[in-house]
Amino acid sequence: MLKTIRRTAWVASSMLVAGLVLAGCSTAQVAATTSTSSTGSSETTTTTTTDASTTDATTTAETIADTSAAVEAFLATLTAEQRETVLYDYDDETKTTSWSNFPVTFVQRAGLDLDDLTDEQQAAAMAVLEALLSDEAYATVTGIMGGDEYLLEHSSSTETSLGQYYLAIFGDATSGTAYEVQFGGHHLGINATLDASADAITFAPTHLGVQPAVYTAADGTEVQPFDGIYTDAFAFFDSLTAEQQATLTSGDVTMCAPGDECDFETGSGLTGADLTDEQRTLLLDLLANWVGMADEQTTADALAAIEATLDDTVIAWSGETTYDMTQGDGISFSISGPNVYVAFQAQQGSAGADVDGVTTSGWGHVHTIYRDPTNDYANSVEQQAATGGMGGVPSAP
């Protein structure tokens, strides 16, 4: 189990050390932000922990430079044996078979288990993520990780790998050419390819999941990792006319499971061509939760490519039509086009991770996937089914 993370306000402690690891970067400070969102007839106040980034990168080049420096700082903390374990060739097909929506006991991840690292090494590993991700994305990712650890401590689950996360590096971060940062565990699978020669970063494919919907962290704050995604999804849904909503909900929600091959089915539903300019903007805002996990330039470039073919992009929705987690079984939707594939699927079951009074199914157990039909893994490899033979089952735990 994570030595620094477990049963503590782990983000704060790891970032204090990370500020020392990243030479030339400002020391991180931890701040709590409170957001209030309307959920039906009730109002829920959600407090999440947001960490000030060690960088202020706004361009792709700055993010790549900061992340590369963080990777090198992390590698410098490792033994020769650990470096051999964490480093892979850029085109090693392991990158496609070592991530999944299944726990580590089903699908073994690549690289180093953070459980096996010292406090300094763990902090340096997390500093890689902090350099790569925007503040908002970093808060979402650490919220997901905290949820898995919450389940390990408080739920009925017997899955001992909850809270285990692995980091692997494919390629050479100092070469000036493409390399990939892969990080994940059960409800998380980030595959970020950074290419300084092309001034480009892609997060395709990436798996973000959540269970439970809301939990109380060790410091007493209430964490709701997917509140931003839910808020953006319903902002888009609520902007539609009754006729548009009927078309949207009569469509076919597709699911390309994490850690598996994908045909990128479009299905039927509402198309981008059916939307007003305002509605198109709201849809792009929703997609930014996946494609916009880094800096402003990377986000703008990714959204511009998606917008160029938005008329041919199909959106479908099933489940509830009001953001009210006290009712119903949650939502599922898919957004499938020439330059983007996002699927959001509520899991109708707790997978044995029940917590009294906590939502661990439906609204509170979600698997999502982001892929780019034209640029998965920056076209360095082709996706294969995850090892263990179970990574492609959408109804997985």
Rosetta blueprint (number, residue, H / E / L):
1 M L
2 L L
3 K L
4 T L
5 I L
6 R L
7 R L
8 T L
9 A L
10 W H
11 V H
12 A H
13 S H
14 S H
15 M H
16 L H
17 V H
18 A H
19 G H
20 L H
21 V H
22 L L
23 A L
24 G L
25 C L
26 S L
27 T L
28 A L
29 Q L
30 V E
31 A E
32 A E
33 T E
34 T E
35 S E
36 T E
37 S E
38 S E
39 T E
40 G L
41 S L
42 S E
43 E E
44 T E
45 T E
46 T E
47 T E
48 T E
49 T E
50 T E
51 D E
52 A L
53 S L
54 T L
55 T L
56 D L
57 A L
58 T L
59 T L
60 T H
61 A H
62 E H
63 T H
64 I H
65 A H
66 D H
67 T H
68 S H
69 A H
70 A H
71 V H
72 E H
73 A H
74 F H
75 L H
76 A H
77 T L
78 L L
79 T L
80 A H
81 E H
82 Q H
83 R H
84 E H
85 T H
86 V H
87 L E
88 Y E
89 D L
90 Y L
91 D L
92 D L
93 E L
94 T H
95 K H
96 T H
97 T H
98 S L
99 W L
100 S L
101 N L
102 F L
103 P L
104 V L
105 T L
106 F L
107 V L
108 Q L
109 R L
110 A L
111 G L
112 L E
113 D E
114 L H
115 D H
116 D H
117 L L
118 T L
119 D H
120 E H
121 Q H
122 Q H
123 A H
124 A H
125 A H
126 M H
127 A H
128 V H
129 L H
130 E H
131 A H
132 L H
133 L L
134 S L
135 D H
136 E H
137 A H
138 Y H
139 A H
140 T H
141 V H
142 T H
143 G H
144 I H
145 M H
146 G H
147 G H
148 D H
149 E H
150 Y H
151 L H
152 L H
153 E H
154 H H
155 S L
156 S L
157 S L
158 T L
159 E L
160 T L
161 S L
162 L L
163 G L
164 Q L
165 Y L
166 Y E
167 L E
168 A E
169 I E
170 F E
171 G L
172 D L
173 A L
174 T L
175 S L
176 G L
177 T L
178 A L
179 Y E
180 E E
181 V E
182 Q E
183 F E
184 G E
185 G L
186 H L
187 H L
188 L E
189 G E
190 I E
191 N E
192 A E
193 T E
194 L E
195 D E
196 A L
197 S L
198 A L
199 D L
200 A E
201 I E
202 T E
203 F L
204 A L
205 P L
206 T E
207 H E
208 L E
209 G E
210 V E
211 Q L
212 P L
213 A L
214 V L
215 Y E
216 T E
217 A L
218 A L
219 D L
220 G L
221 T L
222 E E
223 V E
224 Q L
225 P L
226 F L
227 D H
228 G H
229 I H
230 Y H
231 T H
232 D H
233 A H
234 F H
235 A H
236 F H
237 F H
238 D H
239 S H
240 L L
241 T L
242 A H
243 E H
244 Q H
245 Q H
246 A H
247 T H
248 L H
249 T H
250 S L
251 G L
252 D L
253 V L
254 T L
255 M L
256 C L
257 A L
258 P L
259 G L
260 D L
261 E L
262 C L
263 D L
264 F L
265 E L
266 T L
267 G L
268 S L
269 G L
270 L E
271 T E
272 G H
273 A H
274 D H
275 L L
276 T L
277 D H
278 E H
279 Q H
280 R H
281 T H
282 L H
283 L H
284 L H
285 D H
286 L H
287 L H
288 A H
289 N H
290 W H
291 V H
292 G L
293 M L
294 A L
295 D L
296 E H
297 Q H
298 T H
299 T H
300 A H
301 D H
302 A H
303 L H
304 A H
305 A H
306 I H
307 E H
308 A H
309 T L
310 L H
311 D H
312 D H
313 T L
314 V E
315 I E
316 A E
317 W E
318 S E
319 G E
320 E L
321 T L
322 T L
323 Y L
324 D L
325 M L
326 T L
327 Q L
328 G L
329 D L
330 G L
331 I E
332 S E
333 F E
334 S E
335 I E
336 S E
337 G E
338 P L
339 N L
340 V E
341 Y E
342 V E
343 A E
344 F E
345 Q E
346 A E
347 Q E
348 Q L
349 G L
350 S L
351 A L
352 G L
353 A L
354 D L
355 V E
356 D L
357 G L
358 V E
359 T L
360 T L
361 S L
362 G E
363 W E
364 G E
365 H E
366 V E
367 H E
368 T E
369 I E
370 Y E
371 R E
372 D L
373 P L
374 T L
375 N L
376 D H
377 Y H
378 A H
379 N H
380 S L
381 V L
382 E L
383 Q L
384 Q L
385 A L
386 A L
387 T L
388 G L
389 G L
390 M L
391 G L
392 G L
393 V L
394 P L
395 S L
396 A L
397 P L
